[in-house]
Amino acid sequence: MSLPVPAHDGAVEHIPFRLPTQPWLVRQDWLDLSFLHWDLPPDRVAPHLPAGIELHTFEGRAWVGLVPFWMSGVRPRFCPAVPGISRFPEINVRTYALVDGRPGVYFFSLDTPSRAAVFFGRRLFHVPYRRARQTITATADGQRYTSHRDGRLELDLEVRFGAPAPAPPGSLAHFLTERYCIHTVDGGGRLRTGPVRHAPWPLLDASARIDTNRLLERFGVTDAPPTCVHAAPGVEVVGWWLQSRPGGT
């Protein structure tokens, strides 16, 4: 089951900070997403963050997300998408963080079969991409996602998509999904923020059946069901070069 992605008219009123004035760097679509989240004590998550990146909690709880989806139409500015390179599956494990008070996403891992994504993601965006063999298969009412790494099954997950589920400001779903930058640290220990622009998420209610999940083992999560599940048909995205932030090591 794949759903149509709403076009973005370029509106930015919903983004809680000023975007860069220079032209964007990269264009991509994020499609057929599932958002699975577990709430955890902050002391289970905060030690995994680098210096200068502050854990962002909701009602005193930390949140770790597992987000599988398709990357599609990936291309630099002024370049066309390349068949066989510009579309690939990805699964990221993430939490929510603050740098200079700006809310964003911090990635613990990003798994994909794309060699190009691993190479450029690590070198240009300083995020921990890893090679993995993955499949995303449409079902009658959602998607099934699988991922193998180093010969081991790490994820076998089926998500059923439900009805539209708007996420008003102040809600948990808004906190977990309405994030418009990544926070990371480069090889020199400098804090970096990567802003992105897209429409507000067209969220859906969803439910999940997890047969295997080894991607959250570092947090002691192996067979616990997610606290909440959402899905989305996708968004059109543009992103900029990483911006340096004060602090770091």
Secondary structure, DSSP 8 states (H G I E B T S, - for coil): ------------TTSSS---SS---EEEEEEEEEEEEEEE-HHHHGGGS-TT-EE--BTTBEEEEEEEEEEEEEEETT----TTTS-EEEEEEEEEEEETTEEEEEEEEEEES-HHHHHHHHHHS---EEE-EEEEEE-SSEEEEEEEETTEEEEEEEEEEEEE----TTSHHHHHH---EEEEE-TTS-EEEEEEE------EEEEEEEEEE-TTGGGT-SS---SEEEEEEEEEEEE---EE-S---
